[in-house]
Amino acid sequence: MISEYIKPSAPGEKVLVIYPKNEVLFAVFKLITRIHGIDKIGWYAFNDVAKRRLEAVFEMFKEYAPAYPGKIYGSYDEIDSKVLIAFGYHLCIYGGCSDDMLVRLVLGKDATLYLFLLKGSVDEIKERGMRDLFDKVIEIEEKEYSFEKTFTYCISEYVYPFREYTGTFRVTSEYELIE
């Protein structure tokens, strides 16, 4: 069911994914690339720290991902992909970037945007403000500490028709989501 909610219901939809740990990040990246196709996806890194982290993710993920992961953009003005995965806003505390970059990215392009935010990495007030920018928010938490790595997700859609949904999934050793 989570894949149905990750698929955009309208062109240019904006989705905020609040994730708790790397295996969830990898698994949802994989799901999004499967839904859209790697050739349509571009990646946006908010600064050099985020870009290096993203490149490290690709390196760790290379057994499960195509050799070419898609374009990595470091500047808003060079974006030409219709599907964009943004990563690293939470790393800006180390490399410095303004909220203007995030607002411009969310509001200014007609691309479908998925922004990944590490849970607890920005303060609650900022996170609440960020949620208001997005059409859909997917918040994922670890259900319980177990060997099965079970996670719960809560999805809130702020576009008509408004829907909310919760569910659970597991992440396999190949970074597949199983519901």
Backbone hydrogen bonds, N-H to C=O, Kabsch-Sander energy under -0.5 kcal/mol:
donor,donor_aa,acceptor,acceptor_aa,energy
4,E,1,M,-0.7
5,Y,1,M,-1.2
6,I,2,I,-1.8
7,K,3,S,-1.7
13,E,10,A,-1.4
15,V,113,L,-3.5
16,L,136,K,-2.8
17,V,15,V,-0.5
17,V,115,L,-3.3
18,I,16,L,-0.6
18,I,138,I,-2.8
19,Y,17,V,-0.7
19,Y,117,L,-1.8
24,V,21,K,-0.9
25,L,21,K,-1.7
26,F,22,N,-2.9
27,A,23,E,-2.1
28,V,24,V,-2.7
29,F,25,L,-2.5
30,K,26,F,-2.5
31,L,27,A,-2.1
32,I,28,V,-2.7
33,T,29,F,-2.6
34,R,30,K,-1.9
35,I,31,L,-2.2
36,H,32,I,-2.5
37,G,33,T,-2.3
40,K,37,G,-1.7
41,I,38,I,-0.9
42,G,83,V,-2.4
43,W,71,K,-3.1
44,Y,85,I,-2.6
45,A,43,W,-0.5
45,A,73,Y,-2.6
46,F,87,F,-1.0
51,K,47,N,-2.3
52,R,48,D,-2.6
53,R,49,V,-2.2
54,L,50,A,-2.7
55,E,51,K,-2.5
56,A,52,R,-2.0
57,V,53,R,-2.1
58,F,54,L,-2.4
59,E,55,E,-2.0
60,M,56,A,-2.4
61,F,57,V,-2.0
62,K,59,E,-0.9
64,Y,61,F,-1.9
65,A,61,F,-0.7
71,K,41,I,-0.7
73,Y,43,W,-4.4
73,Y,71,K,-0.6
78,E,75,S,-1.0
79,I,76,Y,-1.3
83,V,40,K,-1.3
84,L,112,T,-3.2
85,I,42,G,-2.6
86,A,84,L,-0.6
86,A,114,Y,-3.4
87,F,44,Y,-2.4
88,G,116,F,-0.6
91,L,88,G,-1.2
92,C,89,Y,-1.6
93,I,90,H,-0.6
94,Y,91,L,-1.9
95,G,91,L,-1.2
96,G,92,C,-3.2
101,M,98,S,-1.1
102,L,98,S,-0.7
103,V,99,D,-2.5
104,R,100,D,-2.7
105,L,101,M,-2.1
106,V,102,L,-2.6
107,L,103,V,-2.8
108,G,104,R,-2.1
109,K,105,L,-0.7
112,T,82,K,-2.9
113,L,13,E,-2.2
114,Y,84,L,-2.9
115,L,15,V,-2.8
115,L,113,L,-0.5
116,F,86,A,-2.4
116,F,114,Y,-0.5
117,L,17,V,-2.7
119,K,19,Y,-2.9
121,S,118,L,-2.0
127,E,123,D,-2.5
128,R,124,E,-2.5
129,G,125,I,-2.0
130,M,126,K,-2.3
131,R,127,E,-2.2
132,D,128,R,-1.1
133,L,130,M,-1.7
134,F,130,M,-0.5
134,F,131,R,-1.2
135,D,14,K,-1.4
136,K,14,K,-1.6
137,V,156,S,-2.7
138,I,16,L,-3.3
139,E,137,V,-0.6
139,E,154,C,-2.7
140,I,18,I,-2.9
140,I,138,I,-0.6
141,E,152,T,-2.5
143,K,150,T,-2.3
144,E,150,T,-0.8
146,S,144,E,-1.0
149,K,146,S,-0.9
151,F,169,F,-3.0
152,T,141,E,-2.7
153,Y,167,G,-2.6
154,C,139,E,-2.2
155,I,165,Y,-3.3
156,S,137,V,-2.5
157,E,163,R,-2.6
158,Y,135,D,-4.0
165,Y,155,I,-2.0
167,G,153,Y,-1.9
169,F,151,F,-2.3
170,R,178,I,-2.3
171,V,149,K,-0.8
172,T,170,R,-0.5
172,T,176,E,-2.3
175,Y,172,T,-1.9
178,I,170,R,-2.4
